[in-house]
Amino acid sequence: MGNRLSGKVAIVTGGNRGIGRAIAERLADEDAMVVVGDLRDDRSADSGSVERLTFMSLDVTKEASVRAF
């Protein structure tokens, strides 16, 4: 891919699986620094380039969790 997003930071909520994970990986392919927020903290849930993603616990229904994120 390219480096179109080099130097940019992307936050993907719900990015541990499925569509969110695909979006996170695509952003990483474009050289963005990607932070994934999800209820699940299981980094090995899907195959893929986990080393390119930073995972953090996030529950968007709880203000304290959003602030900590």
N, C-alpha and C positions, 0 to 999 in steps of 0.2 A: 504494500500500500504506500501511502505517501506520508509526509510529515506536515500535513495541512494544519493540524491542531497542536503542533509542537509549542510548548510553553504555556499551553492552556490547561485549566483544571476543569474537569467535568464531574458532577455529582449525579449518581444514578440511584434513585430510591427504588427498592424492590428489585435490585439488580443481581440477586444471588442465583436466580433460575429463570428459565423461559425467555420471554421477550426482553425483559430487563437485562438479563445476562448477555444476550446477543447484542444489545445496544452498548453495554459497557465494553464488551470485547471489540466492537467495531470502533468505538472512540479510542480505545487503546491502540488499535491498528493504525489509527491516524496520528499516533504519538501524543495523545492527550494524557495527562496524569488523571487517572480515574479513581474516584472514591465511591465505593459501593456501600449503601446503607440498606440494611435488611433486618427483619426480625430474626431470621436464621443466621447463625454465625458459622455455618458449615461450609468452609471454603472449598471443599472437595466434592460438593453436591453434583456438579456437572463437570465434565471434562472441559478443558480449555486452558487458556493461558492465565492461570491464577497468579503467577508471579508478576504480571503486568497490572494487577488490580490491587487496590488497598481496600480491605473490608472493615466495616465498623457496624456495630449493633445500632439499630435505629427502629424505633416504634413511633411512627408519625402521629399516633393518637395520644401520645404523652408529651406534654410540653417539655418536661425535664429531659426526656430522651432527645428531642430535637435540639434543645440548647446544648446538650453534651456533644452531640454530633458535630 
